[in-house]
Each structure stands twice: as structure tokens, then as C-alpha cells.
Amino acid sequence: MNVSKIFKLTLSCLFFLGINTMSAQNYVPGNIYLDDTGFVEYRPGTLPIIISVPHGGSLEPDTIPDRSFGTLVKDGWTQTIGLRMYNALFDQTGCYPHMITNLLHRKKFDANRDIGEAADGNATIEEAWYGYHEFIDLAKAVTEQKYGRGLFLDLHGHGHTIQRVELGYLLSGAELRLSDAMLNTNTYIEESSIKTLVGDNENGHTHAELLRGTNSYGTLLDNEGFPSVPSTNDPAPNSGEAYFSGGYNTVRHGSRDNGGNIDAIQVEMNRQAREFQTQAISEALAAAAKQYMDYHYDEQCLIQVSPKVFLQGAINGALMDDNLRVNNVLPNTEPYTARGITGIENANISMKSSALSVTGNNAIVDWVIVELRDATTPSTILSRRAALLQRDGDVVDVDGVTSVPFTKVGADSYYVSILHRNHLGVMSGTAHSLSH
């Protein structure tokens, strides 16, 4: 996503604080957590996108009886697609979405139903049901805290004859067949799972435009090669055509009923796309979600920091010497991992070769580590990245030019600290608010 705001921290440092080891943190983006039953998986993120996979699990433990009523058929390939979408979003943005997955087969646990139908009275599944929705609520709370708003995508598979993706906004097929003017009235906006977005989107689009306009999720998917309804090319299912408009999760976690800042879309993928285009549709879902967020929410995931620091031993007047670079002894690969410093986001990264050819004020002096630390407990290190130090004190990314990006933390207040292999470290005197 585009980065529009860069925080600049100035530290005129001659002496430095000591190095602390990486501290443990609850729900670290990129890690995997299970609920108490072990049947619900949560992957925390820093993107304002929450992926839910309620029907793709395959576990069938004998200790859990089959449900006696409701739909018992799993949504094939959706668990694989959810994980590949999760990875694709990271590849496309450098940041992780949140993802919650039901690992059990649907015959054991339906995570897209109220607790009665979902668990059929089984105490373990009732606990899993609470775990599933509590993880979603946690992801929503984190998203709202960091961004103010976000998007919930509930992934499913349908077996309908027409091979297209069906997007559910809690509007029936008959309602989608109404005119744009009708869909833009309060009657239908109030029914929509993206109600909050209708009232506040970056480019002022109407409800109908958000459902099936040029930058609707359906049209963006269609542009990626996966026909979708509603979209510009397929604005509504025809009378008599099967169509899923959204289920329990879309109601519970979208903005229709709770008036919250998380909008929801149920994504029903056709069998052909799931079975034969698994990787392609995963990447398409991710690309469309990124474009949808960029265009309608204008939210960015990366924090970029531009500290300024001076090494006492290298200072020569107003600049530092770059003798390591001049004498060709500056390590090409960051040297801190080899020294036992753990938790570096870009561990073993190499600098761009072009960085070594720069002379003057922006010539590279050495490698440093930039840390973001907890605003309440500054001894807690939340993220680390290896970076390069220029002669004029600017700390830049490994290309030798741009600011230092962080991918595993969201917008918040942090202490910023700098480590160097031959000096003690330094930390800002106060926590600073960093935005995206």
C-alpha cells in the first residue's frame, strides 16, 4: 500500500544505552495461535483486513460427535485459499492480514452459525465457537485501535451451476436487481453489511457504486480474471439464479447491525475456481482486497521511520567518516544476526549494491539496528530492523535511500532506539506517535 506519512525522529547521540534481548509479545503478527480447544487458529496481522475461513477445516476427531442437523459438507479448498491469500497479501504489501480459521470439518463445527446450530450442544465445540468469534473480535478491536476501520472477508465455496464468485452484502438477489437509485436509499443502505463504508468512503461513492461500480470488490475481482456478482459486468443475479447473500458471520461482524467500523463481505467462490485455479484466485482475492482498501479506505500498513543519529567514534566535524566503505570492509550483509541478536525482521538482508557507490553526505558509514519499543514498557522490544547509517546521520533502508519500514506493528506510540555494534545504544526520551 502507499505510504503517505513518514515519521522523522532526530537523535543527536554521542552515548548509547545497552542492548536488550528480544522480548516476548502476545499475538505477534506472522505467528500462529490456537484457542484452548486447539481447533481454532488465529494469525494476527497489521493490515486492516480480517480473513475468516469457517467451513474449510478437515479435522474429524472421534471424540467430537458429528452434528445432527444443519449443513455438514465442507467448503473444499477454502482453507488452502485463505492461507495463500494471507501470504499473497503479505507479498503484495509487506504486512500481514488477520486470519481466523476453523480447523474442524464442518460436520463437527460450523463457525458460520449461531452457537446452537454450530455446536449442536457439544461443550467442546461451544468453547471453540466462542474462541472463533473472540479471535475475530480481537482482530476487529486491534484494527479499530490502529486504523479506526477495516474490512472483514468471510471465505466460502458454493456449488451453484454458474461459475462465478458470489459476494454477499446481506442484500438478496431481488434487492440487487433494484435500480441504483433505490439501492442508494436509506432503506437498503441500512440492510447492507458495508453500511459504515457507504457513509464514509475515501472517494464519496454511493452504495450502488460500492456494490457494483468500477471500484467495487466484484469488479476488482472480475478485472483479476474471476467473474463476480455483483459487479459492473454482472450487477445482480437474474431471477431464479442461485445466490448466497451472506450469513451469520457477515451479520455479526459487519457494520449493518452493530454500527461499527468493520465492514463485511461474504465471498462465495465457485468450485471450478477453487479446485482448478486455487493459487490464481488466492492472489486475485488478495489483489482485489488491497485495491479495495487503498481506494475506499486509504489505509496504509507500513510505518516508515527516518531517525537521525551520530556515532561518536566516527564524527569528523559535521559529518561522520565512511572509512569502512572507502576501504571496502563494510559488510554487504547485516552483521547483527551473526552476533546473536534475534528478532530482526529483515535478518541476513544484504544492502543494494548501488548504496556503496554513493559519496558525500549520503555515503554509508555502517549498519545499525532500529527498534520500536512499547510505549508503556520501553524494555519490551516490539520490532527490529537492520538499516544503514549515512555520513550526515540519516538512518535509511538497505537501498541506501528510503526510510526504514516496519511490517509487524501498526500505528501506535513507540520508543525508538538505535543499536550499533561498536557503541552503546540510544533510545528516545519519550514515546512518539507513529502513523502509516
Residue pairs with C-beta under 8 A, 6 or more apart in sequence:
1 93
1 95
1 290
1 293
1 294
1 299
1 300
1 301
1 302
1 436
2 294
2 300
3 300
3 302
3 304
3 405
3 436
4 300
4 436
5 300
5 435
5 436
6 304
6 305
6 306
6 403
7 303
7 304
7 305
7 306
7 432
7 434
7 435
8 306
8 307
8 308
9 305
9 306
9 307
9 308
9 416
9 428
9 432
10 307
10 308
11 307
11 308
11 309
11 416
11 418
11 426
11 428
12 308
12 309
12 310
12 393
13 309
13 310
13 418
13 426
14 310
14 312
15 312
15 423
15 424
15 426
16 418
16 419
16 420
16 423
16 424
16 425
16 426
17 417
17 424
17 425
17 426
17 427
18 424
18 425
19 341
19 419
19 425
20 379
20 381
21 342
21 381
22 342
22 343
22 381
22 384
23 379
23 380
23 381
25 380
25 382
27 33
27 42
27 44
27 138
27 142
28 44
28 408
29 43
29 44
29 45
29 46
29 95
29 96
29 407
29 408
29 409
30 43
30 96
30 408
31 43
31 44
32 41
32 42
32 43
33 41
33 42
33 43
33 44
34 40
34 41
34 42
35 42
35 127
35 128
35 131
35 132
35 134
35 135
36 127
36 131
37 124
37 125
37 127
37 128
37 131
38 103
39 57
39 59
39 102
39 103
39 104
39 109
39 124
39 125
39 128
39 131
40 100
40 101
40 102
40 103
40 111
40 128
40 131
40 132
40 135
41 99
41 100
41 101
41 103
42 98
42 99
42 100
42 101
42 135
42 138
42 139
43 86
43 96
43 98
43 99
43 100
43 101
44 96
44 98
44 139
44 142
45 95
45 96
45 97
45 98
45 99
45 139
46 95
46 96
46 146
46 301
46 407
46 408
46 409
46 410
47 89
47 93
47 95
47 96
47 97
47 98
47 293
47 301
48 143
48 146
48 147
48 149
48 150
48 151
48 293
48 297
48 299
48 301
49 89
49 97
49 98
49 150
49 151
49 153
49 289
49 293
50 97
50 98
50 99
50 100
50 136
50 139
50 140
50 143
50 150
50 151
50 152
50 153
50 253
50 262
51 82
51 85
51 86
51 97
51 98
51 99
51 100
51 153
51 155
52 99
52 100
52 101
52 111
52 136
52 152
52 153
52 154
52 155
52 249
52 253
53 78
53 79
53 82
53 99
53 100
53 101
53 102
53 155
54 102
54 110
54 111
54 112
54 132
54 154
54 155
54 156
54 249
55 74
55 75
55 78
55 102
55 106
55 110
55 111
55 112
55 156
55 157
56 74
56 75
56 76
56 77
56 78
56 79
56 80
56 81
56 82
56 101
56 102
56 155
56 157
57 74
57 79
57 101
57 102
57 103
57 104
57 105
57 106
57 108
57 109
58 74
58 79
58 103
58 105
59 103
59 104
59 105
59 108
60 104
60 105
60 107
60 108
61 104
61 108
63 124
64 104
64 108
64 109
64 122
64 124
64 125
65 108
65 120
65 122
66 72
66 107
66 108
67 107
67 108
67 109
67 110
67 117
67 119
67 120
68 120
69 117
69 120
70 110
70 113
70 117
70 120
71 106
71 110
72 106
72 107
73 106
73 107
74 105
74 106
74 107
75 106
75 155
75 156
75 157
75 274
76 157
76 271
76 274
76 275
77 157
77 274
77 275
77 278
78 155
78 156
78 157
78 269
78 274
79 101
79 103
80 278
80 282
81 155
81 269
81 274
81 278
81 281
81 282
81 285
82 99
82 101
82 155
83 99
83 101
84 278
84 279
84 282
84 283
85 97
85 155
85 282
85 283
85 285
85 286
85 289
86 96
86 97
86 99
87 282
88 282
88 283
88 285
88 286
88 287
89 95
89 96
89 97
89 286
89 289
89 290
90 96
90 97
92 286
92 287
92 290
93 290
93 301
93 302
94 301
94 302
94 405
94 407
95 301
95 302
95 407
96 407
96 408
97 289
98 139
98 142
98 143
100 132
100 135
100 136
100 139
102 109
102 111
102 128
102 132
104 125
104 128
108 125
109 118
109 119
109 125
109 128
109 129
110 117
110 118
111 118
111 128
111 129
111 132
111 249
112 118
112 154
112 156
112 247
112 248
112 249
113 247
113 248
114 248
115 126
115 129
115 130
118 125
118 129
119 125
119 126
119 128
119 129
133 252
136 152
136 249
136 253
140 150
140 152
140 253
140 260
140 262
142 410
143 149
143 150
143 262
144 150
144 260
144 261
144 262
145 410
145 412
146 410
146 411
146 412
147 297
147 299
147 410
147 411
147 436
148 261
149 196
149 200
149 261
149 262
149 263
149 297
149 299
150 261
150 262
150 263
150 297
150 299
151 262
151 263
151 264
151 265
151 289
151 292
151 293
151 297
152 249
152 250
152 253
152 254
152 262
152 263
152 264
152 265
153 264
153 265
153 267
153 285
153 289
154 246
154 247
154 249
154 250
154 253
154 264
154 265
154 266
154 267
155 267
155 269
155 285
156 244
156 247
156 266
156 267
156 268
156 269
157 268
157 269
157 270
157 271
157 274
158 166
158 242
158 244
158 268
158 269
158 270
158 271
159 271
160 166
160 241
160 242
160 243
160 270
161 242
162 241
162 242
162 270
163 227
163 270
163 271
163 272
163 273
164 226
164 227
164 228
164 229
164 234
164 270
165 218
165 221
165 226
165 227
165 228
165 229
165 267
165 268
165 269
165 270
165 273
166 228
166 229
166 237
166 243
166 244
166 268
166 270
167 217
167 218
167 221
167 228
167 229
167 230
167 231
167 265
167 266
167 267
167 268
168 193
168 244
168 245
168 246
168 247
168 250
168 265
168 266
168 267
168 268
169 192
169 193
169 194
169 211
169 230
169 245
169 246
169 250
169 265
169 266
170 191
170 192
170 193
170 245
170 246
170 250
170 251
170 254
170 256
171 183
171 188
171 191
171 192
171 211
171 245
172 243
172 245
173 236
173 237
173 238
173 239
173 241
173 243
173 245
174 239
175 183
175 188
175 191
176 183
176 211
176 212
176 229
176 230
176 235
176 236
176 237
177 236
177 237
177 238
177 239
178 188
180 206
180 208
180 209
181 208
182 188
183 189
183 206
183 207
183 208
183 211
184 206
184 207
184 208
188 207
189 195
189 198
189 199
189 207
190 256
191 256
192 198
192 207
192 211
192 256
193 246
193 250
193 251
193 254
193 255
193 256
193 263
193 264
193 265
193 266
194 210
194 254
194 255
194 263
194 264
194 265
195 254
195 255
195 256
195 259
195 263
196 255
196 259
196 260
196 261
196 262
196 263
197 210
197 255
197 263
197 296
197 297
198 206
198 207
198 210
201 210
201 296
201 297
202 295
202 296
202 297
202 298
203 215
203 295
203 296
205 213
205 215
205 296
206 213
209 215
209 216
210 216
210 296
211 218
211 230
212 218
212 219
212 230
212 231
212 232
212 235
212 236
213 219
213 232
214 232
215 291
215 292
215 295
215 296
216 230
216 231
216 232
217 228
217 265
217 288
217 289
217 292
218 228
218 229
218 230
218 231
218 232
218 234
219 228
219 231
219 232
219 233
220 287
220 288
220 291
220 292
221 228
221 231
221 284
221 285
221 288
222 228
222 231
222 232
222 233
222 234
223 288
224 283
224 284
224 287
224 288
225 280
225 284
226 273
226 277
226 280
226 281
226 284
227 233
227 234
228 234
229 235
229 236
229 237
229 243
230 236
237 243
244 266
244 268
245 266
246 254
246 264
246 265
246 266
247 266
249 264
249 266
250 264
250 265
250 266
251 257
253 262
253 264
254 262
254 263
254 264
254 265
255 261
255 262
255 263
255 264
256 264
267 285
269 281
273 280
273 281
274 281
293 299
299 436
300 436
301 407
301 410
301 436
302 405
302 406
302 407
302 436
303 372
303 405
303 406
303 409
303 410
303 411
303 434
303 435
303 436
304 402
304 403
304 404
304 405
304 406
305 370
305 372
305 395
305 403
305 404
305 406
305 416
305 434
306 394
306 395
306 396
306 403
306 404
307 370
307 395
307 404
307 416
307 418
308 393
308 394
308 395
309 368
309 389
309 393
309 395
309 418
309 426
310 320
310 393
311 320
311 365
311 366
311 389
311 420
311 422
311 423
312 423
313 422
313 423
314 320
314 321
314 323
314 365
314 366
318 392
319 361
319 391
319 392
320 365
320 389
320 391
320 392
320 393
321 365
321 391
322 363
322 364
322 365
322 391
324 330
324 365
324 366
325 356
325 363
325 364
325 365
330 356
330 364
330 366
330 367
331 367
332 350
332 351
333 348
333 349
333 350
333 351
334 344
334 346
334 347
334 348
334 349
334 350
334 367
334 386
334 398
335 367
335 421
336 344
336 367
336 369
336 386
336 419
336 421
337 344
337 347
337 348
339 421
341 369
341 384
341 419
343 381
343 383
343 384
344 369
344 384
344 385
344 386
345 383
345 384
345 385
345 406
345 407
345 408
346 385
346 386
346 398
347 386
349 386
349 398
350 398
351 364
351 388
351 398
351 399
351 400
352 398
352 399
352 400
354 399
354 400
355 364
355 388
355 398
355 399
355 400
355 401
356 364
356 400
358 364
358 400
360 391
361 390
361 391
361 392
362 390
362 391
362 392
362 394
362 400
362 401
363 390
363 391
364 388
364 389
364 390
364 400
365 389
365 390
365 391
366 388
366 389
366 420
366 421
367 386
367 387
367 388
367 389
367 421
368 386
368 387
368 388
368 389
368 395
368 418
368 419
368 420
369 384
369 385
369 386
369 387
369 418
369 419
369 420
370 384
370 385
370 387
370 395
370 404
370 416
370 417
370 418
371 381
371 382
371 383
371 384
371 416
371 417
371 418
371 419
372 381
372 382
372 383
372 384
372 406
372 409
372 414
372 415
372 416
372 434
373 379
373 380
373 381
373 382
373 414
373 415
373 416
373 417
373 427
374 380
374 381
374 382
374 414
374 415
375 412
375 413
375 414
375 415
375 431
378 415
378 427
378 431
382 408
382 409
382 414
383 406
383 408
383 409
385 404
385 405
385 406
386 398
387 395
387 396
387 397
387 398
387 404
388 395
388 396
388 397
388 398
388 400
389 395
389 396
389 420
390 396
390 400
395 404
395 418
396 402
396 403
396 404
397 403
397 404
397 405
410 436
411 433
411 434
411 435
411 436
412 433
412 434
413 431
413 432
413 433
413 434
414 431
414 432
414 434
415 427
415 428
415 430
415 431
415 432
416 427
416 428
416 432
417 425
417 426
417 427
417 428
418 425
418 426
418 427
419 425
